[in-house]
Amino acid sequence: MRGWVRARDSQIKMLDIDRLRRLADTGDIRAQTELGRRLLVGFGAPLAPVQGAEFIAEAARRGDGEALAQMSLLTGAGVLRPRNWDEALDYVLAAAERGWMPAQQELTFLSGGAGQDWRALRAQIDVSGWIRGANWDRVSATPRIALARGFATPRECAWMIARARPGLRRATVYDPDSGALVEASERTNSEVTFSLLYADLPLLFLQTRIAEATRTTTDCFETTKVLRYAVGEVFKAHYDFLNSDDGAMSRTLAVEGQRMLTVLVYLNDEYEGGETAFPLAGFKFKARVGDALIFFNTDASGSPDKLSLHAGLAPTYGEKWVLSQWIRTRQSAISFSPAQGGS
């Protein structure tokens, strides 16, 4: 029976948007969930987040485990509703009780417990501990760079690597001529983008901790990425700020603001080489697992800081994993994007 259900779910996820919509209109609960997820971020469908959230909410009310898990993300991220961690965890609990395995894994991870008493595990989760602040030590005044040792725990880092590994693909760069994201020789590492279809509560807690530590808001966050560098893979020297001379970028700047901050959380340290280098500042950083580096891409006046030029150097042994979070100067709806382009 479970094999038949998995096969049918796979078939539903392969349907084009028109057939999926027709099936959802018949009341098919799995089709409602899948249609809602696609509309939410515009994945193979028009971007219609309000309508997508309505489909997901209806499927959740009818007890679909995946829809309940998706509701936990919408509630935890504060998307189209006020953020409420207790409600978000209750949605995860409901999804776990309906057999949704990713929700069960989240409860086990967040509680640090074991067993299948999902309510007991839910009761053990201390939200305040997950979103605690951090102390930064300045390591450079120009460009402005700071370091927080032990920003994430080794358990969190291992969780993020395990979550990222299946979705890895070749990283891209912005091509000003075409306005598209393209593969290029200056960037050879791989990455995964944690959109609202791929995120989870552990990531939302980590994002909130970053926002608290940087005195920003997650509404200004671009979509979080996890990057992997194998031996020899590199991201050559580049800037993270956006170029106002480019027409498409100038329009983006007008709506979403400048990419003011970059936060890197280093998820492992079992590699050699692979430093984050700032060649104009004469600074290289090799992290321990869980360390976080923050640097401003703008100067004190808000203008692009040319000294923020940086590179992800190639590991000579092992593989390097890092979570990359870009932070804009304005709140926007950029978190809806399924594939926005770390360092």
N, C-alpha and C positions, 0 to 999 in steps of 0.2 A: 504493500500500500504506500509506504513512504517513497519507494522508488518511483511509483506512478506519479505521486505528488511532485517530486523533484523534476521529473521529465516534463510535466505540464507547466511548472514554473519556468523551466528553460524555454519552452515553446512560447509562453506569454512574453518573456523578455525579448524574444526575437521578432515579435510582431511589429509591423510598421504602425505609425501613429493612427492612421485611419481605422485599421482593423482593431487596434487596441481600444480606440474610443467606442467603436460599435459594441465590442464585448463588455466594456465597462458600463455602457448604457443599459445592458441587460441585467445589471446588478452583480456581475461577477466580481467578487471581492478582491481576488488577486489582480485582475485587470484594473480595478479602481486604484489599487496601490501603485502599480507600475505606471499607469497613466499620470497619477498625481506626482510621482517622483520626476517623470520626464518634463512635465509642465513646470514644475517648481524651478528647474534650472535651465530649461530650454534645450534639453538633450534629445536630439532627434525629434523635436517638437517645438512649437512656438513657445517663447518665454512668457508664461502666464502664472506667476507664483501664487497669486491669490486663488485662482481656480485649482491649481495643483494642490495647495494646502487643503482646500475643501474636499477634494477627492480623498486625500490621505486621512483627513479627520473622519470622514464617513466610513472608510474601511477600518479605521481604528475603533470607531464606535461598534462596529460589527465584529470586532475581535481578531482582526488580522495581525499576526505577530510582527511582521515587517512594518506595517503601517504604524503600530504602536511604537516601535523603535524609532521610526522616522519622526513621530510626534515628540519623542523625547528630545531629539535634536532641535526641532523647531522651537520647543519650549526652552531648552537650555541655551540656545543661541539668541533667544528673544526675537525670532523672525515672525513678523506679522502678529505678534502677541507679546505681552510683557514677559521678560525672563523670569523663570521660577524654577529654582533647582529642585525643590521638593516635588513639584509636579513632574519635572523631567525624570527624576528617579522613579517616581511612581509609574510612569509610562514604561520605563525599562523593566520594572518589576512585572508589570502586566504582560509585556512581551515575553519575558522569561517564563512566566507561568503558562503561556500558550505554546511553549516549546521552541521559541525563536533562539537558536543557539548563540548568535552574536550577542544578544542581550544577556544570556546566561553567563557568557564569558566576561562581559563588562561588569556584572554584579560581583563575580568571583574576584576579578582584578581589583576593583575599587574598594571592596570590603577587606581584601587580604585574607578572606576566609576560605572555607572549603565546604563541600557537600552540595545538596540540592534543595535546601530549605531557603528558597529565594527570598522570602519575607525576612527571615533572620539576617541574611546577608545584606539586604537593603537597609535594615535597621542599624547595621554596623558602620555605614558609610558616613564619614565626617567631611562634609563639604568644605568647611573652613580650613581644614588641613590641606585640602587639594588646591585651594586658591590662595594660599599664603603668599605674602610678599617676599621680596628679596632685597639684599643690599648690594649695591654696585660700587666697584672701586674703579676710579678713573685711571686709565693707562695711557691716555693721550689727550692733550688739550686741542691739538690741531693736526689732523681732524679729531673730532670729539668721539672718543672710543672709551667704553667702560666694560668691565668684566664682573660677572656674578658666578662665583664658584659654587658647584653643587646646586644649580638652579633647578634641575630635574633629578629625580632619583634614578638609580640604575634600573629599577623595575619599570618605571615609565619609559625610559629609553628603549629597553628591550621590547616593550609593548609596541612602541611606535615603529620600530624596525620591522617587527613581525607583521604589523598592519600594512606597512608600506611595500614590503617586498613583492607581493603578488601583482601589484599594479604598476610596477616600474616600466618606464619607457624612455627612449632617448630624449634628453633635455633639449630645449629649443631657445632661440634668441629672437628678439624683435627685429624684423627687416623693415627699415624705413621706406624702402622703395615700393614694396608690395603692401606694407601695413599688416603683414601676417607673421605668425610665429613659425620659424623655420629651423631645421637642423643646420649646424654650422661647425666648421673645423675648430673655431675658438672655444667651443663648448662641447665636450665629448662625454660628460657624465650622464647618468640617468636620473629620473625624478618621478614622483607621483604627486598628484594634486588632490588635496582633501576637500573636495566640494561638499555641499550638504548631502550628496548621495553617498559619500565615502567617509565622512567624519564619524566621531563617536563622542561620548561624554568625557573619556579621559583626555581627548584632544581639546574639547571645549574648556575643561578645567585648566589645562596648560595655557590656552589662549588667554583666559581670564587672568591667570597669574602674570602673563607677559604684560597685559594691559595695566594691571595694578602696579607692576614694577616700573613701567615706563610712563605712568601717569597719563595714559591715553585711554581710548575706548575701543572695544572690539568692532564697533561700527566703522572704524577707520581702517580695519585690517583688510588686506588683500587675502585671497585664498591661500591657506597654509600649504607649504610644500615640504616634502622630505626628499633629500638629495642623496644619491649614492655615488661614490667615486671608487671605481676599481683601480688596480695598478695601472698607472700611465694615463688615467683619465683626468681632465683638467678643465677649469673654466678660466680662461686667460683674463688678463687685467681688463676691468670694465667698471662702469659706473652703474649704480642702482637708481639714481635720480632720473627723472624724465626730461627729455629735451624739448624745450618750448619752441624750438625752431622747426620741429616737425609738425605738419598740419594736424595729423590725427592725434598726436600726443598733446598738442596745445588745446584741442577740444577736450581731451580727457582731463588735462590739468584744470580746465575751467570748471569741470563738474566735480571731480573727485579730489582735486588738490595734488600737491607734490608728494612724491614718495620720500617722506621726511626721515624715517628711521628704518634700519634693518636690524633684526634680532636673529641671531644664529644660536641654536641649542645643539650642542654636540652630543650625539647619541651613542658614541662608542669611542674607544681609544686604542683598539687593537690594530694599529697600523703604524707604519713609519712614513715620514714625509707628510704630505697632505696638509701643510700649514695654510692658514688664511693669511695672505700677505698684503700689506699696504705699501707698495714700492716707493711712492712719493713721500711717505712718512717714515720710511725705514723701519717698519714694524712687521713682525711675523708672529702668529699665534698658533700654538699647538695645545689643544685642549685635553683635559681629562673628561671622562664620561660624565655627562650632566652639566658641564659648564655652559654658560651662555655669554655671548659677546654681543654688545649693542654698539652700533655706530650711526652717527648722523650723516645723512647724505647731503645735508644742507648746512650752511654756516649759521651764525647767530642771527643774521638778518633774514634768513629764510631762502637765501639764494643757493643754487647748486654749489657744492664744495668740491672743487677739482682735486683737493688732496685726499678725498675719500676713494680714489681709485684703488681697487682691490682685486685679488685673484684667489681662486681656489686651486692650490697647487696639487700636483698629482701624487698620490701615494706611491711609494716604492715597494711596499709590502702590505698585504692585507687590503681591507676596504674601509672607506671612511663614510660614515652616515651623519647627516646633519639636518636638523629641521630649520627651515628658513621662513621668516615672517616679515613681510613688508608692511609698513604702517604709513598711511596717507595723512594729510593735514585736515581732511574733511570727511564727514560721515557720508556714506553712500550705500548703494545696493550692490556693490561689487561682489559681495559674498555669494550672490546667487550664481555667479559664473561657474560652469563645470570645468573650465580648463584655462585659468589665467596663469601666466608666467610670472632663484636663490643665488646663492653666492658660494 
